[in-house]
Amino acid sequence: METIRILDYQPQFAEDFKRLNIAWISKYFVVEPHDLEQLDHPHEHILHDGGQILFALQGNTVVGTVALVKVDDTTMELAKMAVDENVRGLGIGKKLCLAAIEKARESGTKHLFLESNRKLAPALALYTTVGFQEVAMQDTPYSRADIRMAMDFE
C-alpha cells in the first residue's frame, strides 16, 4: 500500500470532500440540508470561521477527509469524516482522526465533540480508540445523530 499523506484543504479537493461524504451518508441515511450547506460551500460553512478540512491521499488520489468546524473560541466539532469504502480497514480513518485531533489541540481548542449514529459501529469504535467518550446528546441539526462523543484538552 502506498503511503498515506494527510494534507490541509486545497480548493482542488472540494469535490472529493463532497463525493466521499455523499457516498457514506446516502448509503446509510438521507443527505440533509445542513450536509449540503457544508459540502457545497465549505469556505462559508467551515473554513471561513477558523475551521479546517483535512484530506488523506494515497498517491494522488483523495481517499479520505475530515472537517473541524469551529463552534466558538474553545469548541470544535469533528465532522464529515469519510474514507473511500475501497480502502477502509487500512487505518486511514484513524490517521485522519488523529491528525484532526492534533490540529484542534494546536488551534487552542479545549473541547472537541462529534455526533454520529449508533449503527456506524466501526466509526464509533475508532472514536473510542482515539480518546472520545460518549456524552449526553444536545440539540443537533442532524436527524440521524443519536450519539454524541467528546474529548477535552488541558
Phi and psi in radians as a Rosetta constraint file:
Dihedral C 1 N 2 CA 2 C 2 CIRCULARHARMONIC -1.162 0.35
Dihedral N 2 CA 2 C 2 N 3 CIRCULARHARMONIC 2.670 0.35
Dihedral C 2 N 3 CA 3 C 3 CIRCULARHARMONIC -1.076 0.35
Dihedral N 3 CA 3 C 3 N 4 CIRCULARHARMONIC 2.424 0.35
Dihedral C 3 N 4 CA 4 C 4 CIRCULARHARMONIC -1.617 0.35
Dihedral N 4 CA 4 C 4 N 5 CIRCULARHARMONIC 2.203 0.35
Dihedral C 4 N 5 CA 5 C 5 CIRCULARHARMONIC -1.851 0.35
Dihedral N 5 CA 5 C 5 N 6 CIRCULARHARMONIC 2.453 0.35
Dihedral C 5 N 6 CA 6 C 6 CIRCULARHARMONIC -1.856 0.35
Dihedral N 6 CA 6 C 6 N 7 CIRCULARHARMONIC 2.140 0.35
Dihedral C 6 N 7 CA 7 C 7 CIRCULARHARMONIC -2.139 0.35
Dihedral N 7 CA 7 C 7 N 8 CIRCULARHARMONIC 2.643 0.35
Dihedral C 7 N 8 CA 8 C 8 CIRCULARHARMONIC -1.251 0.35
Dihedral N 8 CA 8 C 8 N 9 CIRCULARHARMONIC 2.919 0.35
Dihedral C 8 N 9 CA 9 C 9 CIRCULARHARMONIC -0.937 0.35
Dihedral N 9 CA 9 C 9 N 10 CIRCULARHARMONIC 2.382 0.35
Dihedral C 9 N 10 CA 10 C 10 CIRCULARHARMONIC -2.382 0.35
Dihedral N 10 CA 10 C 10 N 11 CIRCULARHARMONIC 2.421 0.35
Dihedral C 10 N 11 CA 11 C 11 CIRCULARHARMONIC -0.922 0.35
Dihedral N 11 CA 11 C 11 N 12 CIRCULARHARMONIC -0.583 0.35
Dihedral C 11 N 12 CA 12 C 12 CIRCULARHARMONIC -1.188 0.35
Dihedral N 12 CA 12 C 12 N 13 CIRCULARHARMONIC -0.206 0.35
Dihedral C 12 N 13 CA 13 C 13 CIRCULARHARMONIC -1.663 0.35
Dihedral N 13 CA 13 C 13 N 14 CIRCULARHARMONIC 0.011 0.35
Dihedral C 13 N 14 CA 14 C 14 CIRCULARHARMONIC -1.011 0.35
Dihedral N 14 CA 14 C 14 N 15 CIRCULARHARMONIC -0.738 0.35
Dihedral C 14 N 15 CA 15 C 15 CIRCULARHARMONIC -1.170 0.35
Dihedral N 15 CA 15 C 15 N 16 CIRCULARHARMONIC -0.576 0.35
Dihedral C 15 N 16 CA 16 C 16 CIRCULARHARMONIC -1.167 0.35
Dihedral N 16 CA 16 C 16 N 17 CIRCULARHARMONIC -0.671 0.35
Dihedral C 16 N 17 CA 17 C 17 CIRCULARHARMONIC -0.996 0.35
Dihedral N 17 CA 17 C 17 N 18 CIRCULARHARMONIC -0.815 0.35
Dihedral C 17 N 18 CA 18 C 18 CIRCULARHARMONIC -1.221 0.35
Dihedral N 18 CA 18 C 18 N 19 CIRCULARHARMONIC -0.829 0.35
Dihedral C 18 N 19 CA 19 C 19 CIRCULARHARMONIC -0.997 0.35
Dihedral N 19 CA 19 C 19 N 20 CIRCULARHARMONIC -0.857 0.35
Dihedral C 19 N 20 CA 20 C 20 CIRCULARHARMONIC -1.134 0.35
Dihedral N 20 CA 20 C 20 N 21 CIRCULARHARMONIC -0.687 0.35
Dihedral C 20 N 21 CA 21 C 21 CIRCULARHARMONIC -1.305 0.35
Dihedral N 21 CA 21 C 21 N 22 CIRCULARHARMONIC -0.727 0.35
Dihedral C 21 N 22 CA 22 C 22 CIRCULARHARMONIC -1.037 0.35
Dihedral N 22 CA 22 C 22 N 23 CIRCULARHARMONIC -0.666 0.35
Dihedral C 22 N 23 CA 23 C 23 CIRCULARHARMONIC -1.026 0.35
Dihedral N 23 CA 23 C 23 N 24 CIRCULARHARMONIC -0.890 0.35
Dihedral C 23 N 24 CA 24 C 24 CIRCULARHARMONIC -1.339 0.35
Dihedral N 24 CA 24 C 24 N 25 CIRCULARHARMONIC -0.669 0.35
Dihedral C 24 N 25 CA 25 C 25 CIRCULARHARMONIC -1.102 0.35
Dihedral N 25 CA 25 C 25 N 26 CIRCULARHARMONIC -0.827 0.35
Dihedral C 25 N 26 CA 26 C 26 CIRCULARHARMONIC -1.239 0.35
Dihedral N 26 CA 26 C 26 N 27 CIRCULARHARMONIC -0.384 0.35
Dihedral C 26 N 27 CA 27 C 27 CIRCULARHARMONIC -1.222 0.35
Dihedral N 27 CA 27 C 27 N 28 CIRCULARHARMONIC -0.678 0.35
Dihedral C 27 N 28 CA 28 C 28 CIRCULARHARMONIC -1.884 0.35
Dihedral N 28 CA 28 C 28 N 29 CIRCULARHARMONIC -0.419 0.35
Dihedral C 28 N 29 CA 29 C 29 CIRCULARHARMONIC -2.461 0.35
Dihedral N 29 CA 29 C 29 N 30 CIRCULARHARMONIC -2.777 0.35
Dihedral C 29 N 30 CA 30 C 30 CIRCULARHARMONIC -1.988 0.35
Dihedral N 30 CA 30 C 30 N 31 CIRCULARHARMONIC 2.370 0.35
Dihedral C 30 N 31 CA 31 C 31 CIRCULARHARMONIC -1.209 0.35
Dihedral N 31 CA 31 C 31 N 32 CIRCULARHARMONIC 2.195 0.35
Dihedral C 31 N 32 CA 32 C 32 CIRCULARHARMONIC -1.793 0.35
Dihedral N 32 CA 32 C 32 N 33 CIRCULARHARMONIC 2.832 0.35
Dihedral C 32 N 33 CA 33 C 33 CIRCULARHARMONIC -0.931 0.35
Dihedral N 33 CA 33 C 33 N 34 CIRCULARHARMONIC -0.722 0.35
Dihedral C 33 N 34 CA 34 C 34 CIRCULARHARMONIC -1.137 0.35
Dihedral N 34 CA 34 C 34 N 35 CIRCULARHARMONIC -0.582 0.35
Dihedral C 34 N 35 CA 35 C 35 CIRCULARHARMONIC -1.030 0.35
Dihedral N 35 CA 35 C 35 N 36 CIRCULARHARMONIC -0.889 0.35
Dihedral C 35 N 36 CA 36 C 36 CIRCULARHARMONIC -1.121 0.35
Dihedral N 36 CA 36 C 36 N 37 CIRCULARHARMONIC -0.619 0.35
Dihedral C 36 N 37 CA 37 C 37 CIRCULARHARMONIC -0.982 0.35
Dihedral N 37 CA 37 C 37 N 38 CIRCULARHARMONIC -0.873 0.35
Dihedral C 37 N 38 CA 38 C 38 CIRCULARHARMONIC -1.244 0.35
Dihedral N 38 CA 38 C 38 N 39 CIRCULARHARMONIC -0.698 0.35
Dihedral C 38 N 39 CA 39 C 39 CIRCULARHARMONIC -1.305 0.35
Dihedral N 39 CA 39 C 39 N 40 CIRCULARHARMONIC -0.625 0.35
Dihedral C 39 N 40 CA 40 C 40 CIRCULARHARMONIC -1.441 0.35
Dihedral N 40 CA 40 C 40 N 41 CIRCULARHARMONIC -0.453 0.35
Dihedral C 40 N 41 CA 41 C 41 CIRCULARHARMONIC -2.357 0.35
Dihedral N 41 CA 41 C 41 N 42 CIRCULARHARMONIC 1.109 0.35
Dihedral C 41 N 42 CA 42 C 42 CIRCULARHARMONIC -1.088 0.35
Dihedral N 42 CA 42 C 42 N 43 CIRCULARHARMONIC -0.551 0.35
Dihedral C 42 N 43 CA 43 C 43 CIRCULARHARMONIC -1.102 0.35
Dihedral N 43 CA 43 C 43 N 44 CIRCULARHARMONIC -0.857 0.35
Dihedral C 43 N 44 CA 44 C 44 CIRCULARHARMONIC -1.247 0.35
Dihedral N 44 CA 44 C 44 N 45 CIRCULARHARMONIC -0.612 0.35
Dihedral C 44 N 45 CA 45 C 45 CIRCULARHARMONIC -1.793 0.35
Dihedral N 45 CA 45 C 45 N 46 CIRCULARHARMONIC -0.173 0.35
Dihedral C 45 N 46 CA 46 C 46 CIRCULARHARMONIC -2.313 0.35
Dihedral N 46 CA 46 C 46 N 47 CIRCULARHARMONIC -1.007 0.35
Dihedral C 46 N 47 CA 47 C 47 CIRCULARHARMONIC -1.317 0.35
Dihedral N 47 CA 47 C 47 N 48 CIRCULARHARMONIC -0.642 0.35
Dihedral C 47 N 48 CA 48 C 48 CIRCULARHARMONIC -0.992 0.35
Dihedral N 48 CA 48 C 48 N 49 CIRCULARHARMONIC -0.650 0.35
Dihedral C 48 N 49 CA 49 C 49 CIRCULARHARMONIC -1.676 0.35
Dihedral N 49 CA 49 C 49 N 50 CIRCULARHARMONIC 0.280 0.35
Dihedral C 49 N 50 CA 50 C 50 CIRCULARHARMONIC 1.751 0.35
Dihedral N 50 CA 50 C 50 N 51 CIRCULARHARMONIC 0.154 0.35
Dihedral C 50 N 51 CA 51 C 51 CIRCULARHARMONIC -1.395 0.35
Dihedral N 51 CA 51 C 51 N 52 CIRCULARHARMONIC 3.062 0.35
Dihedral C 51 N 52 CA 52 C 52 CIRCULARHARMONIC -2.465 0.35
Dihedral N 52 CA 52 C 52 N 53 CIRCULARHARMONIC 2.702 0.35
Dihedral C 52 N 53 CA 53 C 53 CIRCULARHARMONIC -2.280 0.35
Dihedral N 53 CA 53 C 53 N 54 CIRCULARHARMONIC 2.262 0.35
Dihedral C 53 N 54 CA 54 C 54 CIRCULARHARMONIC -1.953 0.35
Dihedral N 54 CA 54 C 54 N 55 CIRCULARHARMONIC 2.672 0.35
Dihedral C 54 N 55 CA 55 C 55 CIRCULARHARMONIC -2.284 0.35
Dihedral N 55 CA 55 C 55 N 56 CIRCULARHARMONIC 2.478 0.35
Dihedral C 55 N 56 CA 56 C 56 CIRCULARHARMONIC -1.779 0.35
Dihedral N 56 CA 56 C 56 N 57 CIRCULARHARMONIC 2.196 0.35
Dihedral C 56 N 57 CA 57 C 57 CIRCULARHARMONIC -2.019 0.35
Dihedral N 57 CA 57 C 57 N 58 CIRCULARHARMONIC 2.358 0.35
Dihedral C 57 N 58 CA 58 C 58 CIRCULARHARMONIC -1.959 0.35
Dihedral N 58 CA 58 C 58 N 59 CIRCULARHARMONIC 1.890 0.35
Dihedral C 58 N 59 CA 59 C 59 CIRCULARHARMONIC 1.146 0.35
Dihedral N 59 CA 59 C 59 N 60 CIRCULARHARMONIC -2.171 0.35
Dihedral C 59 N 60 CA 60 C 60 CIRCULARHARMONIC -1.845 0.35
Dihedral N 60 CA 60 C 60 N 61 CIRCULARHARMONIC 0.205 0.35
Dihedral C 60 N 61 CA 61 C 61 CIRCULARHARMONIC -1.785 0.35
Dihedral N 61 CA 61 C 61 N 62 CIRCULARHARMONIC 2.239 0.35
Dihedral C 61 N 62 CA 62 C 62 CIRCULARHARMONIC -1.313 0.35
Dihedral N 62 CA 62 C 62 N 63 CIRCULARHARMONIC 2.090 0.35
Dihedral C 62 N 63 CA 63 C 63 CIRCULARHARMONIC -2.039 0.35
Dihedral N 63 CA 63 C 63 N 64 CIRCULARHARMONIC -0.054 0.35
Dihedral C 63 N 64 CA 64 C 64 CIRCULARHARMONIC -2.883 0.35
Dihedral N 64 CA 64 C 64 N 65 CIRCULARHARMONIC 2.829 0.35
Dihedral C 64 N 65 CA 65 C 65 CIRCULARHARMONIC -2.754 0.35
Dihedral N 65 CA 65 C 65 N 66 CIRCULARHARMONIC 2.751 0.35
Dihedral C 65 N 66 CA 66 C 66 CIRCULARHARMONIC -2.714 0.35
Dihedral N 66 CA 66 C 66 N 67 CIRCULARHARMONIC 2.572 0.35
Dihedral C 66 N 67 CA 67 C 67 CIRCULARHARMONIC -2.049 0.35
Dihedral N 67 CA 67 C 67 N 68 CIRCULARHARMONIC 2.621 0.35
Dihedral C 67 N 68 CA 68 C 68 CIRCULARHARMONIC -2.038 0.35
Dihedral N 68 CA 68 C 68 N 69 CIRCULARHARMONIC 1.987 0.35
Dihedral C 68 N 69 CA 69 C 69 CIRCULARHARMONIC -1.773 0.35
Dihedral N 69 CA 69 C 69 N 70 CIRCULARHARMONIC 2.115 0.35
Dihedral C 69 N 70 CA 70 C 70 CIRCULARHARMONIC -1.302 0.35
Dihedral N 70 CA 70 C 70 N 71 CIRCULARHARMONIC 2.173 0.35
Dihedral C 70 N 71 CA 71 C 71 CIRCULARHARMONIC -1.656 0.35
Dihedral N 71 CA 71 C 71 N 72 CIRCULARHARMONIC -0.815 0.35
Dihedral C 71 N 72 CA 72 C 72 CIRCULARHARMONIC -2.735 0.35
Dihedral N 72 CA 72 C 72 N 73 CIRCULARHARMONIC -2.961 0.35
Dihedral C 72 N 73 CA 73 C 73 CIRCULARHARMONIC -1.119 0.35
Dihedral N 73 CA 73 C 73 N 74 CIRCULARHARMONIC -0.343 0.35
Dihedral C 73 N 74 CA 74 C 74 CIRCULARHARMONIC -2.115 0.35
Dihedral N 74 CA 74 C 74 N 75 CIRCULARHARMONIC -0.006 0.35
Dihedral C 74 N 75 CA 75 C 75 CIRCULARHARMONIC -2.271 0.35
Dihedral N 75 CA 75 C 75 N 76 CIRCULARHARMONIC 2.368 0.35
Dihedral C 75 N 76 CA 76 C 76 CIRCULARHARMONIC -2.302 0.35
Dihedral N 76 CA 76 C 76 N 77 CIRCULARHARMONIC 2.679 0.35
Dihedral C 76 N 77 CA 77 C 77 CIRCULARHARMONIC -1.908 0.35
Dihedral N 77 CA 77 C 77 N 78 CIRCULARHARMONIC 2.265 0.35
Dihedral C 77 N 78 CA 78 C 78 CIRCULARHARMONIC -1.455 0.35
Dihedral N 78 CA 78 C 78 N 79 CIRCULARHARMONIC 2.111 0.35
Dihedral C 78 N 79 CA 79 C 79 CIRCULARHARMONIC -2.525 0.35
Dihedral N 79 CA 79 C 79 N 80 CIRCULARHARMONIC 2.903 0.35
Dihedral C 79 N 80 CA 80 C 80 CIRCULARHARMONIC 0.917 0.35
Dihedral N 80 CA 80 C 80 N 81 CIRCULARHARMONIC 0.774 0.35
Dihedral C 80 N 81 CA 81 C 81 CIRCULARHARMONIC -1.516 0.35
Dihedral N 81 CA 81 C 81 N 82 CIRCULARHARMONIC 2.235 0.35
Dihedral C 81 N 82 CA 82 C 82 CIRCULARHARMONIC -2.590 0.35
Dihedral N 82 CA 82 C 82 N 83 CIRCULARHARMONIC 2.456 0.35
Dihedral C 82 N 83 CA 83 C 83 CIRCULARHARMONIC -2.234 0.35
Dihedral N 83 CA 83 C 83 N 84 CIRCULARHARMONIC 2.345 0.35
Dihedral C 83 N 84 CA 84 C 84 CIRCULARHARMONIC -0.916 0.35
Dihedral N 84 CA 84 C 84 N 85 CIRCULARHARMONIC 2.270 0.35
Dihedral C 84 N 85 CA 85 C 85 CIRCULARHARMONIC -1.097 0.35
Dihedral N 85 CA 85 C 85 N 86 CIRCULARHARMONIC -0.346 0.35
Dihedral C 85 N 86 CA 86 C 86 CIRCULARHARMONIC -1.295 0.35
Dihedral N 86 CA 86 C 86 N 87 CIRCULARHARMONIC -0.254 0.35
Dihedral C 86 N 87 CA 87 C 87 CIRCULARHARMONIC -2.190 0.35
Dihedral N 87 CA 87 C 87 N 88 CIRCULARHARMONIC 0.304 0.35
Dihedral C 87 N 88 CA 88 C 88 CIRCULARHARMONIC -1.205 0.35
Dihedral N 88 CA 88 C 88 N 89 CIRCULARHARMONIC 2.657 0.35
Dihedral C 88 N 89 CA 89 C 89 CIRCULARHARMONIC 1.536 0.35
Dihedral N 89 CA 89 C 89 N 90 CIRCULARHARMONIC 0.087 0.35
Dihedral C 89 N 90 CA 90 C 90 CIRCULARHARMONIC -1.836 0.35
Dihedral N 90 CA 90 C 90 N 91 CIRCULARHARMONIC 0.124 0.35
Dihedral C 90 N 91 CA 91 C 91 CIRCULARHARMONIC 1.543 0.35
Dihedral N 91 CA 91 C 91 N 92 CIRCULARHARMONIC 0.118 0.35
Dihedral C 91 N 92 CA 92 C 92 CIRCULARHARMONIC -1.190 0.35
Dihedral N 92 CA 92 C 92 N 93 CIRCULARHARMONIC -0.730 0.35
Dihedral C 92 N 93 CA 93 C 93 CIRCULARHARMONIC -1.061 0.35
Dihedral N 93 CA 93 C 93 N 94 CIRCULARHARMONIC -0.731 0.35
Dihedral C 93 N 94 CA 94 C 94 CIRCULARHARMONIC -1.127 0.35
Dihedral N 94 CA 94 C 94 N 95 CIRCULARHARMONIC -0.742 0.35
Dihedral C 94 N 95 CA 95 C 95 CIRCULARHARMONIC -1.085 0.35
Dihedral N 95 CA 95 C 95 N 96 CIRCULARHARMONIC -0.756 0.35
Dihedral C 95 N 96 CA 96 C 96 CIRCULARHARMONIC -1.096 0.35
Dihedral N 96 CA 96 C 96 N 97 CIRCULARHARMONIC -0.793 0.35
Dihedral C 96 N 97 CA 97 C 97 CIRCULARHARMONIC -1.083 0.35
Dihedral N 97 CA 97 C 97 N 98 CIRCULARHARMONIC -0.807 0.35
Dihedral C 97 N 98 CA 98 C 98 CIRCULARHARMONIC -1.120 0.35
Dihedral N 98 CA 98 C 98 N 99 CIRCULARHARMONIC -0.684 0.35
Dihedral C 98 N 99 CA 99 C 99 CIRCULARHARMONIC -1.126 0.35
Dihedral N 99 CA 99 C 99 N 100 CIRCULARHARMONIC -0.704 0.35
Dihedral C 99 N 100 CA 100 C 100 CIRCULARHARMONIC -1.156 0.35
Dihedral N 100 CA 100 C 100 N 101 CIRCULARHARMONIC -0.722 0.35
Dihedral C 100 N 101 CA 101 C 101 CIRCULARHARMONIC -1.056 0.35
Dihedral N 101 CA 101 C 101 N 102 CIRCULARHARMONIC -0.759 0.35
Dihedral C 101 N 102 CA 102 C 102 CIRCULARHARMONIC -1.126 0.35
Dihedral N 102 CA 102 C 102 N 103 CIRCULARHARMONIC -0.731 0.35
Dihedral C 102 N 103 CA 103 C 103 CIRCULARHARMONIC -1.083 0.35
Dihedral N 103 CA 103 C 103 N 104 CIRCULARHARMONIC -0.734 0.35
Dihedral C 103 N 104 CA 104 C 104 CIRCULARHARMONIC -1.088 0.35
Dihedral N 104 CA 104 C 104 N 105 CIRCULARHARMONIC -0.792 0.35
Dihedral C 104 N 105 CA 105 C 105 CIRCULARHARMONIC -1.065 0.35
Dihedral N 105 CA 105 C 105 N 106 CIRCULARHARMONIC -0.811 0.35
Dihedral C 105 N 106 CA 106 C 106 CIRCULARHARMONIC -1.092 0.35
Dihedral N 106 CA 106 C 106 N 107 CIRCULARHARMONIC -0.503 0.35
Dihedral C 106 N 107 CA 107 C 107 CIRCULARHARMONIC -1.371 0.35
Dihedral N 107 CA 107 C 107 N 108 CIRCULARHARMONIC -0.101 0.35
Dihedral C 107 N 108 CA 108 C 108 CIRCULARHARMONIC 1.629 0.35
Dihedral N 108 CA 108 C 108 N 109 CIRCULARHARMONIC 0.092 0.35
Dihedral C 108 N 109 CA 109 C 109 CIRCULARHARMONIC -1.066 0.35
Dihedral N 109 CA 109 C 109 N 110 CIRCULARHARMONIC 2.433 0.35
Dihedral C 109 N 110 CA 110 C 110 CIRCULARHARMONIC -1.821 0.35
Dihedral N 110 CA 110 C 110 N 111 CIRCULARHARMONIC -0.430 0.35
Dihedral C 110 N 111 CA 111 C 111 CIRCULARHARMONIC -2.370 0.35
Dihedral N 111 CA 111 C 111 N 112 CIRCULARHARMONIC 2.176 0.35
Dihedral C 111 N 112 CA 112 C 112 CIRCULARHARMONIC -2.117 0.35
Dihedral N 112 CA 112 C 112 N 113 CIRCULARHARMONIC 2.241 0.35
Dihedral C 112 N 113 CA 113 C 113 CIRCULARHARMONIC -2.314 0.35
Dihedral N 113 CA 113 C 113 N 114 CIRCULARHARMONIC 2.911 0.35
Dihedral C 113 N 114 CA 114 C 114 CIRCULARHARMONIC -2.542 0.35
Dihedral N 114 CA 114 C 114 N 115 CIRCULARHARMONIC 2.758 0.35
Dihedral C 114 N 115 CA 115 C 115 CIRCULARHARMONIC -2.148 0.35
Dihedral N 115 CA 115 C 115 N 116 CIRCULARHARMONIC 2.422 0.35
Dihedral C 115 N 116 CA 116 C 116 CIRCULARHARMONIC -2.566 0.35
Dihedral N 116 CA 116 C 116 N 117 CIRCULARHARMONIC -2.847 0.35
Dihedral C 116 N 117 CA 117 C 117 CIRCULARHARMONIC -2.329 0.35
Dihedral N 117 CA 117 C 117 N 118 CIRCULARHARMONIC 2.428 0.35
Dihedral C 117 N 118 CA 118 C 118 CIRCULARHARMONIC -1.079 0.35
Dihedral N 118 CA 118 C 118 N 119 CIRCULARHARMONIC -0.367 0.35
Dihedral C 118 N 119 CA 119 C 119 CIRCULARHARMONIC -1.364 0.35
Dihedral N 119 CA 119 C 119 N 120 CIRCULARHARMONIC -0.111 0.35
Dihedral C 119 N 120 CA 120 C 120 CIRCULARHARMONIC -1.619 0.35
Dihedral N 120 CA 120 C 120 N 121 CIRCULARHARMONIC 1.058 0.35
Dihedral C 120 N 121 CA 121 C 121 CIRCULARHARMONIC -0.973 0.35
Dihedral N 121 CA 121 C 121 N 122 CIRCULARHARMONIC -0.770 0.35
Dihedral C 121 N 122 CA 122 C 122 CIRCULARHARMONIC -1.065 0.35
Dihedral N 122 CA 122 C 122 N 123 CIRCULARHARMONIC -0.678 0.35
Dihedral C 122 N 123 CA 123 C 123 CIRCULARHARMONIC -1.144 0.35
Dihedral N 123 CA 123 C 123 N 124 CIRCULARHARMONIC -0.768 0.35
Dihedral C 123 N 124 CA 124 C 124 CIRCULARHARMONIC -1.105 0.35
Dihedral N 124 CA 124 C 124 N 125 CIRCULARHARMONIC -0.664 0.35
Dihedral C 124 N 125 CA 125 C 125 CIRCULARHARMONIC -1.107 0.35
Dihedral N 125 CA 125 C 125 N 126 CIRCULARHARMONIC -0.726 0.35
Dihedral C 125 N 126 CA 126 C 126 CIRCULARHARMONIC -1.074 0.35
Dihedral N 126 CA 126 C 126 N 127 CIRCULARHARMONIC -0.829 0.35
Dihedral C 126 N 127 CA 127 C 127 CIRCULARHARMONIC -1.048 0.35
Dihedral N 127 CA 127 C 127 N 128 CIRCULARHARMONIC -0.693 0.35
Dihedral C 127 N 128 CA 128 C 128 CIRCULARHARMONIC -1.135 0.35
Dihedral N 128 CA 128 C 128 N 129 CIRCULARHARMONIC -0.747 0.35
Dihedral C 128 N 129 CA 129 C 129 CIRCULARHARMONIC -1.027 0.35
Dihedral N 129 CA 129 C 129 N 130 CIRCULARHARMONIC -0.663 0.35
Dihedral C 129 N 130 CA 130 C 130 CIRCULARHARMONIC -1.550 0.35
Dihedral N 130 CA 130 C 130 N 131 CIRCULARHARMONIC 0.029 0.35
Dihedral C 130 N 131 CA 131 C 131 CIRCULARHARMONIC 2.030 0.35
Dihedral N 131 CA 131 C 131 N 132 CIRCULARHARMONIC -0.006 0.35
Dihedral C 131 N 132 CA 132 C 132 CIRCULARHARMONIC -1.313 0.35
Dihedral N 132 CA 132 C 132 N 133 CIRCULARHARMONIC 2.573 0.35
Dihedral C 132 N 133 CA 133 C 133 CIRCULARHARMONIC -2.230 0.35
Dihedral N 133 CA 133 C 133 N 134 CIRCULARHARMONIC 2.552 0.35
Dihedral C 133 N 134 CA 134 C 134 CIRCULARHARMONIC -1.156 0.35
Dihedral N 134 CA 134 C 134 N 135 CIRCULARHARMONIC 2.396 0.35
Dihedral C 134 N 135 CA 135 C 135 CIRCULARHARMONIC -2.300 0.35
Dihedral N 135 CA 135 C 135 N 136 CIRCULARHARMONIC 3.030 0.35
Dihedral C 135 N 136 CA 136 C 136 CIRCULARHARMONIC -1.127 0.35
Dihedral N 136 CA 136 C 136 N 137 CIRCULARHARMONIC 2.463 0.35
Dihedral C 136 N 137 CA 137 C 137 CIRCULARHARMONIC -1.136 0.35
Dihedral N 137 CA 137 C 137 N 138 CIRCULARHARMONIC 2.609 0.35
Dihedral C 137 N 138 CA 138 C 138 CIRCULARHARMONIC -2.222 0.35
Dihedral N 138 CA 138 C 138 N 139 CIRCULARHARMONIC 3.086 0.35
Dihedral C 138 N 139 CA 139 C 139 CIRCULARHARMONIC -0.991 0.35
Dihedral N 139 CA 139 C 139 N 140 CIRCULARHARMONIC 2.450 0.35
Dihedral C 139 N 140 CA 140 C 140 CIRCULARHARMONIC -2.509 0.35
Dihedral N 140 CA 140 C 140 N 141 CIRCULARHARMONIC 2.579 0.35
Dihedral C 140 N 141 CA 141 C 141 CIRCULARHARMONIC -1.371 0.35
Dihedral N 141 CA 141 C 141 N 142 CIRCULARHARMONIC -0.068 0.35
Dihedral C 141 N 142 CA 142 C 142 CIRCULARHARMONIC -1.839 0.35
Dihedral N 142 CA 142 C 142 N 143 CIRCULARHARMONIC 2.128 0.35
Dihedral C 142 N 143 CA 143 C 143 CIRCULARHARMONIC -1.206 0.35
Dihedral N 143 CA 143 C 143 N 144 CIRCULARHARMONIC -0.426 0.35
Dihedral C 143 N 144 CA 144 C 144 CIRCULARHARMONIC -1.358 0.35
Dihedral N 144 CA 144 C 144 N 145 CIRCULARHARMONIC -0.316 0.35
Dihedral C 144 N 145 CA 145 C 145 CIRCULARHARMONIC -1.262 0.35
Dihedral N 145 CA 145 C 145 N 146 CIRCULARHARMONIC 2.146 0.35
Dihedral C 145 N 146 CA 146 C 146 CIRCULARHARMONIC -2.309 0.35
Dihedral N 146 CA 146 C 146 N 147 CIRCULARHARMONIC 0.156 0.35
Dihedral C 146 N 147 CA 147 C 147 CIRCULARHARMONIC -2.577 0.35
Dihedral N 147 CA 147 C 147 N 148 CIRCULARHARMONIC 2.456 0.35
Dihedral C 147 N 148 CA 148 C 148 CIRCULARHARMONIC -2.136 0.35
Dihedral N 148 CA 148 C 148 N 149 CIRCULARHARMONIC 2.355 0.35
Dihedral C 148 N 149 CA 149 C 149 CIRCULARHARMONIC -2.231 0.35
Dihedral N 149 CA 149 C 149 N 150 CIRCULARHARMONIC 2.668 0.35
Dihedral C 149 N 150 CA 150 C 150 CIRCULARHARMONIC -2.652 0.35
Dihedral N 150 CA 150 C 150 N 151 CIRCULARHARMONIC 2.858 0.35
Dihedral C 150 N 151 CA 151 C 151 CIRCULARHARMONIC -2.545 0.35
Dihedral N 151 CA 151 C 151 N 152 CIRCULARHARMONIC 2.625 0.35
Dihedral C 151 N 152 CA 152 C 152 CIRCULARHARMONIC -2.035 0.35
Dihedral N 152 CA 152 C 152 N 153 CIRCULARHARMONIC 2.557 0.35
Dihedral C 152 N 153 CA 153 C 153 CIRCULARHARMONIC -1.897 0.35
Dihedral N 153 CA 153 C 153 N 154 CIRCULARHARMONIC 2.585 0.35
